[in-house]
Amino acid sequence: MLSQPLWFLDTLVRVRVSHREGADRISILEHLAPHGDSPPLHIHHTEDEAFHVIEGTLQLRVGVEDQTVGSGESLLAPKGVPHTYRVLSDRARWLTVTTGRDFEEFVRAMSRPALRPELPPPGGPPTPEAAAVLAETALRYGIEIVGPPLG
């Protein structure tokens, strides 16, 4: 089932498989992000998060290890381990796979419908108020922000 594209922060997200569709609550989200995009370092307390890169290159930090992951490669960020990414290529497209509802519902809660199926206009660094809302909303979905983005 294809859903309405979403603008999630500075990325375009499509829910390819929703946790709502099956008994095992598998969620597959497709992300498109511009060069330099990097979320704050964070921990998922309820779900592992698997990344599979479709195009482009990501620097993925999982724990204290940094790894460069390119097209066709995958990496697991286990629950309870701090992780983040940074887009190294002009843009990157990847899938995230989780088995639960929290990450998908967090993305939905922090998104707005995409006006076009392309990247949103750049938002720039978040204001302190926007960063606080992001952190508070993340906590409601078992995600704890523990550090800055990669830069």
Rosetta silent file (secondary structure, phi, psi, omega in degrees, C-alpha in Angstrom):
SEQUENCE: MLSQPLWFLDTLVRVRVSHREGADRISILEHLAPHGDSPPLHIHHTEDEAFHVIEGTLQLRVGVEDQTVGSGESLLAPKGVPHTYRVLSDRARWLTVTTGRDFEEFVRAMSRPALRPELPPPGGPPTPEAAAVLAETALRYGIEIVGPPLG
SCORE:     score description
SCORE:     0.000 S_00000001
   1 L     0.000  123.897  177.748    0.000    0.000    0.000 S_00000001
   2 L   -90.606  131.272 -179.785    1.486    3.347   -1.047 S_00000001
   3 L  -103.018  169.437  174.112    0.846    6.173    1.338 S_00000001
   4 L   -57.872  130.640  174.793    0.899    9.939    0.921 S_00000001
   5 L   -61.713  148.411 -177.613    4.516   11.135    0.823 S_00000001
   6 E  -121.886  144.661  168.716    5.549   12.971    3.982 S_00000001
   7 E   -97.548  110.605 -179.208    7.959   15.774    4.671 S_00000001
   8 E  -112.222  106.082 -173.624    9.767   14.677    7.826 S_00000001
   9 L    56.095 -120.222  179.730   12.143   17.411    8.937 S_00000001
  10 L  -102.679   23.086 -176.808   14.304   17.991    5.810 S_00000001
  11 E  -121.592  163.461  171.630   13.551   14.603    4.221 S_00000001
  12 E  -105.995  127.781 -178.637   10.908   12.989    2.036 S_00000001
  13 E  -125.952  138.126  171.423    9.478    9.790    3.524 S_00000001
  14 E  -122.136  130.653  174.240    7.118    7.207    2.056 S_00000001
  15 E   -82.441  106.902 -178.054    5.617    4.486    4.233 S_00000001
  16 E   -83.072  -39.760  173.605    6.103    1.443    1.961 S_00000001
  17 E  -137.206  123.176 -179.723    4.795   -1.091    4.519 S_00000001
  18 L   -91.509  146.703  175.500    2.979    0.107    7.623 S_00000001
  19 H   -59.421  -19.488 -178.257    3.130   -1.673   10.961 S_00000001
  20 H   -74.917  -13.471 -172.324   -0.677   -1.490   10.789 S_00000001
  21 H   -87.225  -22.194 -174.252   -0.806   -3.960    7.869 S_00000001
  22 L  -138.722  161.520 -177.070    0.459   -7.181    9.446 S_00000001
  23 L   -65.834  -29.143 -178.706    0.463   -9.162   12.660 S_00000001
  24 L   -85.366   -1.416  175.751    4.260   -8.893   13.077 S_00000001
  25 L    57.795   37.738  176.025    4.114   -5.062   12.904 S_00000001
  26 E   -73.631  135.781  178.459    6.901   -4.762   10.306 S_00000001
  27 E  -124.753  130.425  175.613    7.401   -1.212    9.118 S_00000001
  28 E  -125.885  117.424  178.824    9.354   -0.245    5.998 S_00000001
  29 E  -113.767  138.425  174.713    9.943    3.446    5.349 S_00000001
  30 E  -103.865  128.302 -177.096   11.702    4.881    2.298 S_00000001
  31 E  -115.806  141.407  170.154   13.722    8.044    2.962 S_00000001
  32 E  -126.622  128.041 -175.870   15.172   10.598    0.555 S_00000001
  33 E  -140.600  150.774 -179.905   17.540   13.172    2.048 S_00000001
  34 E   -82.588  166.096  175.628   19.905   15.879    0.769 S_00000001
  35 L   -50.592  135.378  176.170   23.657   16.077    1.189 S_00000001
  36 L    86.586  -10.882 -178.484   24.651   16.758    4.796 S_00000001
  37 L   -59.742  134.097  180.000   21.336   15.679    6.331 S_00000001
  38 L  -157.175  120.560  175.834   21.925   14.271    9.807 S_00000001
  39 L   -79.631  164.901  175.555   19.471   13.778   12.669 S_00000001
  40 L   -60.280  151.583  173.174   20.578   14.163   16.284 S_00000001
  41 L   -58.944  131.139 -174.261   22.318   11.177   17.862 S_00000001
  42 E  -149.160  164.986  179.457   19.489    9.110   19.347 S_00000001
  43 E  -124.500  129.503  169.524   18.533    5.778   20.906 S_00000001
  44 E   -91.253  118.262 -178.328   15.517    3.654   20.004 S_00000001
  45 L   -87.734  -12.710 -174.865   14.533    1.937   23.254 S_00000001
  46 L  -119.879   -9.839 -173.914   11.860   -0.343   21.760 S_00000001
  47 L  -144.784  141.424  163.150   13.002   -1.283   18.238 S_00000001
  48 L   -71.636  154.364  175.514   16.032   -2.297   16.222 S_00000001
  49 E  -130.217  117.999  177.725   16.399   -0.165   13.088 S_00000001
  50 E   -99.642  134.720  177.135   17.827   -1.689    9.911 S_00000001
  51 E  -108.674  133.579  172.229   19.111    0.617    7.149 S_00000001
  52 E  -130.508  114.105 -176.560   19.323   -0.523    3.510 S_00000001
  53 E   -81.172  128.278  178.507   20.815    2.041    1.108 S_00000001
  54 E   -94.714  -44.160  176.600   19.204    2.166   -2.340 S_00000001
  55 E  -149.301  149.329 -179.884   21.228    5.052   -3.781 S_00000001
  56 L    89.998 -168.182 -176.253   23.912    7.375   -2.495 S_00000001
  57 E  -137.960  134.130  176.646   26.200    7.051    0.487 S_00000001
  58 E  -117.105  143.374  163.019   25.582    7.374    4.221 S_00000001
  59 E   -95.195  118.898  178.901   27.984    7.664    7.098 S_00000001
  60 E  -111.024  126.583  173.685   26.303    5.656    9.851 S_00000001
  61 E  -105.277  120.785  176.694   27.421    5.956   13.451 S_00000001
  62 E  -126.025  114.107 -171.928   26.258    3.065   15.631 S_00000001
  63 L    68.126 -123.063  178.477   27.628    3.266   19.147 S_00000001
  64 L  -106.388    3.560 -177.726   31.172    4.576   18.725 S_00000001
  65 E   -96.168  133.372  172.191   31.732    2.989   15.298 S_00000001
  66 E  -106.190  137.663  178.472   31.417    4.940   12.041 S_00000001
  67 E  -139.514  138.976  174.043   30.809    3.049    8.824 S_00000001
  68 E   -91.825  126.479 -175.866   30.308    4.242    5.259 S_00000001
  69 E  -123.922  124.512 -177.887   27.369    2.444    3.658 S_00000001
  70 E  -113.947 -175.921 -176.771   26.627    2.685   -0.071 S_00000001
  71 L   -49.719  128.211  178.839   24.075    1.479   -2.570 S_00000001
  72 L    87.711   -3.067 -178.279   23.058   -2.130   -1.964 S_00000001
  73 L  -104.060  154.682 -177.898   24.535   -2.257    1.546 S_00000001
  74 E  -130.897  156.180  177.174   22.730   -2.671    4.876 S_00000001
  75 E  -151.881  143.520  179.158   23.499   -1.991    8.526 S_00000001
  76 E  -103.256  132.723  169.799   21.658   -2.657   11.775 S_00000001
  77 E  -107.617   99.517 -176.511   21.302   -0.112   14.584 S_00000001
  78 L   -64.892  149.594  176.330   20.260   -2.295   17.543 S_00000001
  79 L   -60.332  146.676  179.831   17.776   -0.944   20.050 S_00000001
  80 L    85.964   -4.360 -177.724   19.451    0.619   23.050 S_00000001
  81 L  -112.602  126.858  178.156   22.519    1.734   21.039 S_00000001
  82 L   -60.540  139.702  178.345   23.012    5.417   20.108 S_00000001
  83 E  -155.471  161.069  173.207   23.063    5.998   16.366 S_00000001
  84 E  -164.054  179.137  177.134   22.716    8.579   13.623 S_00000001
  85 E  -141.141  168.195  170.002   23.662    9.085    9.988 S_00000001
  86 E  -143.514  132.984  178.295   24.968   11.771    7.653 S_00000001
  87 E   -77.902  118.786 -179.099   24.330   11.887    3.899 S_00000001
  88 L   -92.231  -29.385 -178.961   27.738   12.019    2.187 S_00000001
  89 L   -84.561  178.118  178.287   26.529   11.996   -1.448 S_00000001
  90 L   -55.171  -37.720  172.776   24.522   14.734   -3.207 S_00000001
  91 E  -158.494  166.648  177.787   21.454   12.934   -1.887 S_00000001
  92 E  -142.772  151.495  176.453   20.674    9.463   -0.617 S_00000001
  93 E  -130.739  130.946 -178.896   17.692    7.124   -0.655 S_00000001
  94 E  -150.751  164.948  174.611   17.358    4.250    1.799 S_00000001
  95 E  -106.088  142.871  165.770   14.900    2.003    3.557 S_00000001
  96 E  -115.092  137.904 -179.917   14.505    1.681    7.302 S_00000001
  97 E  -123.114  126.903  175.577   12.947   -1.493    8.640 S_00000001
  98 E  -132.916  161.480  176.289   11.600   -1.832   12.178 S_00000001
  99 E  -120.960   77.210 -179.654    9.352   -4.366   13.887 S_00000001
 100 L   172.554 -172.449 -176.826    7.079   -2.242   15.969 S_00000001
 101 L  -106.022  -20.624 -165.725    5.046    0.895   15.784 S_00000001
 102 H   -61.405  -51.223 -176.143    7.164    3.501   17.526 S_00000001
 103 H   -64.582  -46.768  179.365    9.512    4.755   14.799 S_00000001
 104 H   -58.814  -44.715 -178.678    6.837    4.852   12.111 S_00000001
 105 H   -68.375  -33.832  174.408    4.390    6.644   14.412 S_00000001
 106 H   -62.078  -46.654  178.282    7.091    9.130   15.446 S_00000001
 107 H   -58.755  -46.009  179.144    7.761    9.928   11.792 S_00000001
 108 H   -60.998  -42.167 -177.419    4.038   10.390   11.185 S_00000001
 109 H   -65.654  -32.317 -175.989    3.686   12.623   14.274 S_00000001
 110 L   -98.695    6.404 -176.343    6.565   14.904   13.216 S_00000001
 111 E  -105.961  168.548  169.675    5.680   15.052    9.496 S_00000001
 112 E  -132.393  153.881  178.641    3.407   17.027    7.271 S_00000001
 113 E   -58.335  136.164  178.007    1.948   15.884    3.937 S_00000001
 114 L   -71.622  131.416  177.798    4.410   16.541    1.119 S_00000001
 115 L   -72.658  -25.700  177.530    3.104   19.166   -1.284 S_00000001
 116 L  -144.144  154.238  179.485    5.131   17.487   -4.043 S_00000001
 117 L   -80.077   57.695  178.914    6.922   14.110   -4.168 S_00000001
 118 L  -146.069  174.607 -179.229   10.330   15.745   -3.739 S_00000001
 119 L   -59.261  145.509  176.301   12.506   17.047   -0.938 S_00000001
 120 L   -71.782  162.717  172.406   10.986   19.838    1.155 S_00000001
 121 L   -58.574  140.680 -178.368   12.467   23.321    1.081 S_00000001
 122 L   -57.478  134.416 -177.706   15.494   23.337    3.439 S_00000001
 123 L   -92.990  -17.192 -176.136   14.457   24.216    6.962 S_00000001
 124 L    74.847 -179.247 -179.713   17.858   25.139    8.352 S_00000001
 125 L   -62.414  143.754  179.954   18.893   24.430   11.932 S_00000001
 126 L   -70.357  149.578  172.470   15.971   23.988   14.316 S_00000001
 127 L   -70.217  162.412  175.450   15.102   26.707   16.790 S_00000001
 128 H   -56.582  -36.176  179.104   15.498   25.771   20.462 S_00000001
 129 H   -66.894  -42.941  179.318   11.689   25.468   20.639 S_00000001
 130 H   -65.935  -38.502  177.554   11.560   23.137   17.614 S_00000001
 131 H   -63.879  -38.820  178.629   14.402   21.025   19.052 S_00000001
 132 H   -66.041  -41.711  177.917   12.489   20.730   22.348 S_00000001
 133 H   -63.519  -42.722  178.154    9.313   19.624   20.534 S_00000001
 134 H   -59.003  -48.208 -178.317   11.323   17.046   18.565 S_00000001
 135 H   -64.496  -42.759  179.779   12.899   15.651   21.758 S_00000001
 136 H   -65.748  -42.952  179.581    9.583   15.555   23.658 S_00000001
 137 H   -65.953  -42.967  178.942    7.749   13.888   20.771 S_00000001
 138 H   -56.512  -44.931 -179.225   10.580   11.364   20.296 S_00000001
 139 H   -59.348  -35.171  177.893   10.360   10.342   23.970 S_00000001
 140 H   -63.242  -20.630 -178.648    6.652    9.560   23.568 S_00000001
 141 L  -112.642   24.461  174.510    7.699    6.973   20.954 S_00000001
 142 L    73.197   22.258 -179.102   10.578    5.383   22.881 S_00000001
 143 E  -118.650  125.693 -177.508   13.285    7.452   21.162 S_00000001
 144 E  -113.372  123.517  176.026   15.757    9.445   23.244 S_00000001
 145 E   -81.906  124.435 -172.876   17.887   12.201   21.740 S_00000001
 146 L  -122.949   -1.089 -179.316   21.331   11.946   23.337 S_00000001
 147 L  -172.858 -179.775 -176.954   23.623   14.107   21.202 S_00000001
 148 L   -80.213  168.202  171.321   24.069   16.369   18.203 S_00000001
 149 L   -63.738  166.878  172.219   23.901   15.458   14.514 S_00000001
 150 L   -74.942  136.060  179.903   27.086   14.436   12.712 S_00000001
 151 L  -150.760    0.000    0.000   28.805   17.485   11.345 S_00000001
